[in-house]
């Protein structure tokens, strides 16, 4: 049974709320993400996004530009149609996770400075900082192999589900 238009819009709103709370994105940007994740066809024009999501042209333009800069959405053309279309950039999401992983190195540098500051303090005082640093070190060592396995699996599966 196919999903209804209202169910699809509800999903887009759920995605919007997640990205608003988790990443601080404007809600309309999250709606664009949510809609592009499930819409059919997978490519949508700015006009289609305006109409479907009930947003202004300016907000759709801003949102799609931000998402393209982040690599999460890409512009595409459709043969025989001069309009610009937008769709989810699957590889952009993997790259986004790698970028977040790169940020782990930066926070570890800051946490290492904190460890130096607390080098002669009590273990109890150092524990909070060390626990957080341990988590980030774990992420730094464990996530790259996971992401590599994910990429290999996608290649093995033909890139699309």
N, C-alpha and C positions, 0 to 999 in steps of 0.2 A: 504494500500500500504506500503510495507516494505521500510525502509530507505536504501539509497545506501551506499556503502562503503565510497564514498567521503563525503557524508553528515555526516556519523559517525565520520570520521576523522576531519571534520570541527568543529563538536561539541567538540571533544576531545581538539582541539586547542583553542576553546573558553573557555573551562574549564581551560586549561593551562594558558591562559592569565589572567583569573580571579585570580587564585591562585598565579601567579607570582606577580601581582600588589597588591593583598589583603594580602597575607601571606608571600610574599618574597620567595616562593618556586621556585626551578629551573623549567623552563618551561617543561622539560621532565617529571618531577614528576607530574605536573599538567596534562600532556597528559595521563600518566598512570591512574590517577584518572578518567579523562574523558572517556577514553576507557573502563575501567572496570565498569563504571556506566552503559554503554549501550551495551556492546559487547554480542554476543551470539555465543557460550555458555558463561555463566557468569564467568567460570573459564578459565584462560589463563596461558600458560606456559611462562617462560621468553623468550624462542625462538619465540613464537607467538608475544609477545610484541615487541621484537627486529624487527621482520619482518614487523609487521603492522605499528609500529610507526616510523620505519626507524631510530632507535637509536642503539647505541653500546650496547654490552652485559654489559659492565662496568656501563654505565649510567642506564640501566634497573636494574641491580643488586643493585646499590646505591639507586635508587628511591624506589624499592620495599622494601628494608631494612628500609629506612626512614619511609615509609608508614606503615610497620608492627610495627615498634617501636612506632609510633603514634597511633596504634590501628585501623587505617582506612582501612587497607588491611590485609587479613589473608592468610596464606599458607594452602592449602588443598591437599588431595590426591584423585585420581580417581581410583576406584577399577580396577585392571588389568593393571594399568599404573604406571610405576616406576617414572615418571617425577613429579616434583613439580609444582603445579598450584597456581595461585593467584586469589583472588576475593575480592570484596568489603566486609568489615565487617560492616554490618548495625549497630550493637550495638556500634561499635567503634566510629561512628559519634555522637551518643548520648553522649557517654562518653567524647568525645572531647568538646562538648558544656558544659558539666559539669565542665571540666577542665578549660575552659575559664571563667566560672562562679566563680570557686575557685580563679582565678586570680583577680577577682573583689574585694575580701576581701583584697588582698595584696595592690591594688592601694588605697583602702579606708583607710588603715593604713597610707599610705604616705599622702593622702589628709587631714586626720585628723591632722597630724603634721603641715601641712600648715595652717589649721584652727587655731591651737594653736598659731602659729607664728603671725597670723593676727588678733588675738582676740581683740586687742585694736585699730585696724585700722578702717578706714571709711567703712561704708556698701558698698559703691561703689567698694572699693578695694577688699573686701571680696567676692563680688557677683560672680565674675568669678569662683573662686575656689568653692564656695558653689553650683553654678549651676552644675558644673561637678560632685561634690560629690553627689548631689541630684540624678543625672542621675544614677550613679553607685549604690546608695542605692536602687533606684527603681528597677534596674535590679536584685539586690541581693534578693529583696523581691518577685518580680513578675515572674522571670524566673523559679525558682524551681517548682512552681505549674503548669506552662505551660508544662515543660518537663515531669512532672509526668502524666499529662493528655495525653500527646503524647504517653508515654509508655503504659498507660492503653488502649488507643485507638488501638495501634498496637497489644497488647495482645488480645483485643476483636476481632480485624480483622484477627487474626491468624498469625500475625507477618509479613506477606508479602502482598504486593499489586499486 
